Amino acid sequence: MSVRYLQNTLTLPNINECDPAEFEKFIKDNVKVILSEYPAANNTHDFDVFNGYGGIAFMFFHLHQLFPDFTIEGDKVSNLCIKYLSASLSAVRRSSQDLVGFLGSHVGPLALAVVVYETIEENTQESLKYLDIILKKYHPLALKDDWNELLYGRTGYLYVLIFIRKYCKNNEEIMARIGNEKLKEIIELVIQDGRNGAVTYDKNTGPALMWSWYDTEYIGAIHGVAGIITVILHCEELARPYFDELFQTIEWLAGSVPRDKNYPADTQSTEDHLVHFCHGAPGIVPAFLKIYSLYPTHPSSKNILSHAVAKTDLVWKRGILKKGATGLCHNTLGNAYTFLLTYLVTQDEKQLKRALAFGLYGSEWKDKTQKGEIRVPDHPWSLFEGLSGGVIYWADVLTVLKNFQQLGADGQDKVIGFPCFTDL
């Protein structure tokens, strides 16, 4: 099997010598590329957040949250968000499907519409219109769904509810319509399916919870255990009744491979060649960091954190991918979130240096693509496969860098996290 990564020859930068203006330039220059190469149009079916207009709208929404006065060639990022959201919603109306995840279904653009119309447009009536569509059509589908994973299934729908509640918390009517009971019933179904899936494992040494997708027990973030548990943990109080099962499953996951090794894609595989967010350590580390952050005094928490930190060494060595530079799912800058998230939890400056080094490398995507060092992604301007993911990463790095250098970024109340996963 061919090696999927490039040898890492990067030098760790001096944090104080990194110029925030350089990262701001990366953002603006690459947004201009996206606007030119993938303009918003109302005659396509590119609705979704993963690789369509919904993801571009999400990128602009994130930029608006971090830098509300940011403009690209005279256009405020909030206006650009609405423009791409409109294109996404037009594509939703032109297509039909019954999936429920934020990333891979109609529900993602609809949820983004709820939040954008409430927070940017200040049009509660329009916001409630889209919320009604979600709750009347897609909530029942989520209750009946057999899939629990992040991309298309119940966990992705749980993210939808949390996302809306986070950004619309000042609207009493929206909060009343998405009460705790709706989140609770989704969590209960996911947990019960997890219990059923774990019955074949030893009660003492195996996971307490296990899920499958297409009859395969995936481990990673996009279809598997790590993604499901991470999102559930965002509902801290509602997840508390299942604390022992969630913790036991994370402990099993941490100990299922040696510290210096990557994870296989699923429980039946022994191959460890996928150092990606979707399958592999970069999507599993956030689960370890999340449970440690919530329960730092638990007897197993330090061990779980040490597993997370050990995996950052693996990602540093094998995380510069031939498949692409800037996307989130299976590109280099998606892997770079491993360092950024670990830094935010540990404050270890080495992790921030690594995050900066990968960010600088990703900024050279055009040159490296033209030279044939890395491939052109299938959806090169999208959020999870292309350039929009890089824009969000550079924006998060810029915010963290400014705060480290005490340049008044006011980032402590800003949402920094892996997009559509830990940014809650």
N, C-alpha and C positions, 0 to 999 in steps of 0.2 A: 504493500500500500504506500502511495506517495506521501511525502511529508506535506502537511497542510499549512505550515507556518514558515516564516522567514527567520533566519538567525537574528537574534536581537543584539545589535551593536550600538544601541543608543547610550548616550551619556546622560547621567542624571544632572539636571540643571540646578543652578543656585536659585532658590525660590525668590529671594529678594531682588535678583537680577532679571527675573522674568517680567516683561513689560505688559501690564494689562491691556494697553492700547493695541498690542499685537493680536491678542485674542479677540478684542472687539473688531478688529479688521477682518479676522477670519470669519466672524459671524456675518458682517455686512457684505463682504465680497461673495461669500458662498450663498447667501440669501438671494443676491442678485442673479447668481447662476440658476438657482431654482426657479425664480420668477421668469427667467428667459427660456429655460429648457422645458419647464413643466407649468405653463400658464394655466390659471383656473379656467375651466370651460364647462359648459352645461350640457354637453352632448356625449358624455362618456359614462361608463359604469364603474369608474374608479372611486368608489365611495369610502373604502375602509381606512382605518387608522394605521394598519400594518404597512400597507404599501400604496395607498391611494391618497385622494385629496383630504380625507379625514386626518391623516397623519401630518400633512402640511399645516392644516388648520391648528392641530394640536401644538405643533412647533411654534406657531405665531402666538398662540395662547400662552405658552410657557414663557416666551420672550416678554410678553406683556406683563406677566406676573413678576418677572425679575426686573425688567426695565420698562416701565409703563410709558415713558416718553421717547423710547427708541424709535427712530425713523429710518426707513430705507428709501433713498432717493425721494424724500419728501413725504412718503406714505408712513403713517404710524403703524406699528405692528398690529395694533388692535383692528385697524381697518383691513389690513391684509388677512388677518384671522377670519373676519366676517366674510371676506371675498371667497376664500377657499372653503370655508364652511358651507357657504351657499352652493358652491359647485359640488361638494360632497353630498349635501341634502338633495340636490337635483339628481345625482346618481342613485341615491337611495330610492327615490320615487320611480326611477327607470328600471329597477331590479326587484327581485323577490327572493327571500330565503328565510329560514326559521332558526338560525343560530343566535346565540345570546351573548357571546364574549365581547368585551370592549374593543379588542384589537381586530377581530376578524368577522364582525357582523354589522348589521344596520344599527345596532344599539350604541356602538361607539360614537358615530356622528350625531345620533339623537341625544345622547347624554351630553356631548360637547355643546350641542345647541341649547340644552337646558341651562347650562352654566354660562355660556357666552351671552345669551339674551338676558340673563338675570344680572350678570356682573359687569359686562361691557356696555350692552345696549340699554340696560335698565328697563327692560320690557318684560315685566313679570307675566303678563297675559300670554305672550308668545312662548316664554319659558315653560309655563304650565301646559301649553298645548303639546309640546314635545314630551314633557314628563308623562302626560296622560297616555300618549302612544306607547311609551315604554311600559308603564304599569298595566295597561289594559291588554296589550298584545304580547309583550315579551316576558313579563313576570310570570304568567302562567306557563309559558314555554320553559322557563328556567326551572320551575317546580317539577316539570315532567321530564326534564333533560336527563339523558343517561351519561353525558360527559361532564366531568368535574374539572377539567383542565383550564388553563389560563386563556389560551388563544380563542377558543370557540365556546367554552362551556360555562358551568355554573360559577367557577371561581372568577372568570372574566366578567360575569354579570355582577358578582359581589363587588368587584372593583368599581363597576358602574355606579352602584348605590353609594359606596363610600365616597367616590369622586364628587357626585352631585351634592351629597350632604356636606362635604368639606367646604366647597365653594359657595354654597347657598345657605349656609348655616344661619344667616341673619333673616332669612325669609321663613316666617313661621308656617305658612301654608305648605311650602315645599317640604319643610322638615316634618310636618304632620303627615303628609302623604307618604313619605318614606320614613316611617317609624321604625323603632328597633325591632318590631315584630317581623318586618319584611326581611331584614338582614338575618334575624335569628332563624327563620324558617329555612333560608338558603343554607346557612351554616350547619344546621341540624341534618339536612339531607346530605351535604358533603361529608360530614363526619360519619354518618351511618353507612354511607357507601364505602368510606375508608375502613371502617370496622369490618364490613363484610369482605373487603378485599384482602384483609390481613389474617383471615382465619387459618390460612395454611402455614403461617409462620409460627415459630416457637414464641410463646407468650413472654418468656423471660429475655431472650436474646434477639428476637426479631422486632420489626416495627409494629407499633400498635395500630397504625393506619397505613393503608396501601390502596392506590387507585390504578386503574388501567384505562388505556385509550386504544381502541381497536385491538383489544385483547393483549396489549403489551404494557407492562408495568414500567412506565418511564420514571426516571429519577429527577431530571432537571426542571428548569423553570417553565418552559413554554407548554409542556404537556404533562408534567409530572409532579412528584411529591413536593419538591422544593418550592415550586411556584404556588401550589395550592396552600401549603402551610404559611408561606410568607404573607399572602393576602389575608388569610384568616386572622393572623396575628395583628393585623391593622385594626381589627375589631376587638381590642384588648379585653374589655369587660365582657362582651358576648362570647369571647373565646375562653374565658376563664374556666367554665365548667369542664372543658376538654383539655385543660392544661397538662395533666399527666400524660395523656395519649399523644399530644403534640410534642411534648418534650422527649418522650421515649422514642418517638419516630425520628426526631432530629438527632438524638444521641446515636441511634442506629445508623443514620445517614452519615454522620461524622466519622464513625468507626468502620464503615463498610469498605473503605480503601485506605492504604497507607497514606500518611500525611503528605508525602512528596509525589503522590500519583494523582492523576485526573480521574474523574468518574466516567464509567461507561454510560451510554445513553439510557439503558434499561437494565432491569435486574437479571436478565438472561444473557447479557453480553459481557464480555471481558475486554473488549477493545476500548482504549482510552484516547483515541485520536481526535475527538471533537472538543477542542478547547473553545467553546462558544457559549454565549448566553443561553441559547435554546437548549443545548445538550452539553453539559460539562460544568466544570468548576465555576466559571464566571456567573452562572445563573443560580448556583447553589450557595456560594458565599453570602449573598444577601439574606438567605434564610438564617444562617448562623449568626450574622450580625444583628438581625432583627430580634431573635430570641435572646441573645446576650444583652442587647440594649434594654429589653423589657424586664429581664430577670437576672441582673448582673451578680446577685448574691446566691443564686442557686448553686448547689454543690458541683454541678456539671458545666456551669457557664464558662468558667475560665478555660476548661478543656475545649469546649466548642469554639470559643474565640481563637484559641491557638490553632485549631484546624483551619479556621478562616484565614488567619495570617499566613499559615504555611502554604495555602493554595495561591496566595498572591505571588509567591516566588515562582510557582509553576506558570502562572499567567504571564509574569514578566519574561520568562524564558520562552514560552510557546504561544504567546498571545498576539503576535504580529502576523495576521492571517493573509494568505494569498488570495482568499476569496473576496476581499474588499477592505477598504480602509475606514469608511465613515459610518456605516450602518450599525444598528444596535444588536441585531439578532445573531449574526455570524460574521461580523467585521471587527476590525481592530478597536475602534472606539467604543463599541459595546463592551469589549473586554476591559477597556480602560476604566469603566465604572467600578471594577473590582478594587482598584487602588483608591479611587476617590471616596467610595463608600467606606472602605476600611479606614481611611484617614479620618473621616468624620466621626467614626466611633472611637478610634484609638489615639488620634492626634499625633500619630507617628509621622514625622516629616518625610521620612523615606517614601512613604506611600503617596504623599502629595507630589514629591519629585517625580515618582513614576507616572502619576496621573498627568503631570505637565509634559513629561517626555513623550508619552503616547499621544497627547493632544497636539504637540508640535509635529510629530510624525504624521498624524492624520491630515494636517493642513497641507501636506505635500501630495495629496491623493492624485491630483491631476498629472503631475510629472511622473509619478510612479506608475500610474495607469498607462500613460503614453509609452513608457519604457518597457511595458509588459511585465513589470515586477509583481503587480497585483491585477486581478481581474476587474472587469466592469460588472457591477451587480445587475441582476435581472431588472430591478426597479431602481435605477441609480439615483433618483432624486427623493426617494421615499424615506419614511421615518425609520423603519426597521431593517431596510436593506440598503439605504443610500444616504445621501448628503444631509437630509433633514435631521437624521440622528446625530450627525456630527455637529450641526449647528446648536442643538440642545446641549450636547456635551461641552462644547466650547463656552456656552453661556453659563453652565454650572461651574466650570473651572474658573471662568472669569470672576464669578461671584465669590467663590472660595478664596481665590488668589487675592482679591481686593481686601477681603477681611483679614487674611493672614498678614498682608502688608499694611493693614490699618489705614486703608485709603477711603474709608467711609462708605463701603458698599452696602451697609445695613442689611447684610445677608442673613442675620440670625433668625429673622422671621420669614425668610424666603424658603420655598420648597425646593430642596436639592435632593435628587434621587433618581434611580433608574426609571426612565419615562414609562408610564402606564404600568408600573409594578411597585416600586417602593416610594414613589413621589406622592405620598398621601399624608 
